[in-house]
Amino acid sequence: MVKGVNKKIVEIKDTGNIYFEKAILYVRPQMTDTPQKHLLKEAKFYLRKTYPSERRNSLYSIKKFLIIAAILTVITAVIIFTILL
């Protein structure tokens, strides 16, 4: 049995994820009047938030590492400066 033949969908061909090639999202019936451009923007935002790509994860890890290294450098400098005085 086929139901809901008149569904509006948004198809994202470049998900930015290494596992998924394409995503198909079904638009809620009360949102079918929303402009296509806005629906695409929201769909891409949802996919990035829900399925982050490996590239974004690695950039996040590098940023986190650099921040921790900077904090440890400042703490070490304060300790050395305190000992020398």
N, C-alpha and C positions, 0 to 999 in steps of 0.2 A: 504494500500500500504506500502511495506517495502522498505526503501532506505538505502544505506550505510551498506550493510551486512558485508563488509570487514573492519569494524572499529576495531582498536586496543584499548583495554580498560585496565585500572588499577583498581583492586579491593582491597580496604583496609577493612579488616575485623575488626580490632580494631581501631576505630576512636578516642578513648580517650575522647569521649563526652558521657554524660549521656543520651542524647536524641537519638543519632544515633548509630545503631549497625554496619552498613556497609555502605561504600561509593563506588560508581562506577564512575570513571572518564574516559571520552573519550579522547584519545590522538589525537592531531591535526595531520592531514595527513602528514604535512612536518616534524613532529617529530617522525615518526614511526621507524626510524633507531636508535633512542636514546637507549642506553642500558637499560634493564629492571631495573637494580639496581638504576640507576639515576632517572628513572621515578618514582619508588617507593619513593625515597628520596624526590623528588619534590612534590609528591602527599601528603605525610605526612606533609611536611612543609606547604603546602597550607591549609590543613585541620586544622592544629594547629593555623594558623594565622586567618583563616576565622571563625572557630567554636571553640574558646577556651573552655577547659573543666572547670568544676566547681572547681576542685582541683587547677588548675593553677590560677584561679581567686582568690581563698581564700588565696593562698600563696602570690599573688601579694598584696592583701589587708593587710596581716600581715606585709610584708616588708614595705609597705607605712606607716602603723601605727608606726612601730619601728623607721623609719627614722624621722617622725614627732616628736615622743617622744624624740628622741636624740637631735634634734634641739631645742625643748622647754627646755630640761634640760640644755643645754649650755646657752641659753638665760637667764634662771632663775639664773644660777650660775654667769653669768656676771653681772646681775642686783644686786644680793646680794653682790658680791665682790665690786661693785662700791659704794653701800650704806655704807658698812663697812669701806671704806677708807675715 
